[in-house]
Amino acid sequence: MSKNTGLIAEKLRSERVGPVTFHVGHGECLAITGASGSGKSLLLRLVADLDPHTGTLILDGENSLSVAGHVWRQRVAYFPAEPGWWSENVSDHVPDTPQARALIKAVGLPERMLTAEIRGLSTGERQRLALVRGLLHGPQVLLLDEPTSALDPQSTSLVEDLIRRQKNDGRIIALVSHNAAQVERLADRRAILRDGRLEEVA
Ligand SMILES: Nc1ncnc2c1ncn2[C@@H]1O[C@H](COP(=O)(O)OP(=O)(O)OP(=O)(O)O)[C@@H](O)[C@H]1O
């Protein structure tokens, strides 16, 4: 796979993480594992340009510095394990469109959820809804932080199917997961974050 396409992080570094260098190609899933507190979430946040950092981020040849922050984050979407909500109505986050309905169905949520209030949803429903919300912006890169941590096996399987379809459609995926079986099912490559450094494992 060409190194000129895909996502490149070079000497990415913040106070607590790095320097980290890696490449993930289109249609590829890199799993990032490591002990609790090793900085996996912080690393994903750096890649989404959410926190101050040094080093270089390049997506399909374009440096993050040449793109407005909000545009970079539409292309490079961070999905936290505990998503944030800036408005109480689901409809303010997820518009009622055919694409949204298809995604809602794909993750096993009922369509009536489109008119629900966030505070009435379970943790697992919110987690899946946040995935739908982010995918509607059409990101090229999905930074998934424990994407099924709040889900039962059936919902986990649906979300994994959706991730696999995203991968087959050419999306670039970085997956943080403590679930070794999930990493086995989804990842093409694995890396461990240790002492702030990312080490690729065979
Ligand atoms: N906003 C912050 N300010 C200061 N320290 C932070 C902040 N966020 C995280 N940390 C610290 O940085 C370290 C790495 O946190 P991070 O959430 O990235 O770990 P993680 O590898 O994702 O852990 P887990 O597997 O438990 O989710 C932790 O020691 C955490 O306490």
The ligand as an SDF file (V2000), in Angstrom:
LIG
                    3D

 31 33  0  0  0  0  0  0  0  0999 V2000
   -7.1720   16.0270   30.6290 N   0  0  0  0  0  0  0  0  0  0  0  0
   -6.1960   15.4170   31.3030 C   0  0  0  0  0  0  0  0  0  0  0  0
   -5.3710   16.1110   32.1200 N   0  0  0  0  0  0  0  0  0  0  0  0
   -4.3880   15.5170   32.7950 C   0  0  0  0  0  0  0  0  0  0  0  0
   -4.1560   14.1880   32.7480 N   0  0  0  0  0  0  0  0  0  0  0  0
   -4.9360   13.4500   31.9660 C   0  0  0  0  0  0  0  0  0  0  0  0
   -5.9960   14.0210   31.1960 C   0  0  0  0  0  0  0  0  0  0  0  0
   -6.6040   13.0260   30.5120 N   0  0  0  0  0  0  0  0  0  0  0  0
   -5.9560   11.8890   30.8370 C   0  0  0  0  0  0  0  0  0  0  0  0
   -4.9570   12.1440   31.7040 N   0  0  0  0  0  0  0  0  0  0  0  0
   -4.0210   11.1620   32.2750 C   0  0  0  0  0  0  0  0  0  0  0  0
   -3.2000   10.6890   31.2080 O   0  0  0  0  0  0  0  0  0  0  0  0
   -3.0080    9.2830   31.3270 C   0  0  0  0  0  0  0  0  0  0  0  0
   -3.4750    8.5950   30.0700 C   0  0  0  0  0  0  0  0  0  0  0  0
   -4.8930    8.6980   29.9870 O   0  0  0  0  0  0  0  0  0  0  0  0
   -5.7170    7.9870   28.8340 P   0  0  0  0  0  0  0  0  0  0  0  0
   -7.1580    8.2860   29.0920 O   0  0  0  0  0  0  0  0  0  0  0  0
   -5.1800    8.3630   27.5150 O   0  0  0  0  0  0  0  0  0  0  0  0
   -5.3920    6.4600   29.1180 O   0  0  0  0  0  0  0  0  0  0  0  0
   -5.9210    5.1570   28.3570 P   0  0  0  0  0  0  0  0  0  0  0  0
   -4.7240    4.3950   27.8970 O   0  0  0  0  0  0  0  0  0  0  0  0
   -6.9140    5.5320   27.3160 O   0  0  0  0  0  0  0  0  0  0  0  0
   -6.6030    4.3960   29.5580 O   0  0  0  0  0  0  0  0  0  0  0  0
   -7.8970    3.4210   29.6430 P   0  0  0  0  0  0  0  0  0  0  0  0
   -7.5010    2.1510   28.9590 O   0  0  0  0  0  0  0  0  0  0  0  0
   -8.0840    3.2580   31.0970 O   0  0  0  0  0  0  0  0  0  0  0  0
   -9.0470    4.1360   28.9700 O   0  0  0  0  0  0  0  0  0  0  0  0
   -3.7400    8.8520   32.5880 C   0  0  0  0  0  0  0  0  0  0  0  0
   -2.7900    8.7670   33.6300 O   0  0  0  0  0  0  0  0  0  0  0  0
   -4.7410    9.9530   32.8340 C   0  0  0  0  0  0  0  0  0  0  0  0
   -4.9920   10.1040   34.2060 O   0  0  0  0  0  0  0  0  0  0  0  0
  1  2  1  0
  2  3  1  0
  2  7  2  0
  3  4  2  0
  4  5  1  0
  5  6  2  0
  6  7  1  0
  6 10  1  0
  7  8  1  0
  8  9  2  0
  9 10  1  0
 10 11  1  0
 11 12  1  0
 11 30  1  0
 12 13  1  0
 13 14  1  0
 13 28  1  0
 14 15  1  0
 15 16  1  0
 16 17  2  0
 16 18  1  0
 16 19  1  0
 19 20  1  0
 20 21  2  0
 20 22  1  0
 20 23  1  0
 23 24  1  0
 24 25  2  0
 24 26  1  0
 24 27  1  0
 28 29  1  0
 28 30  1  0
 30 31  1  0
M  END
$$$$
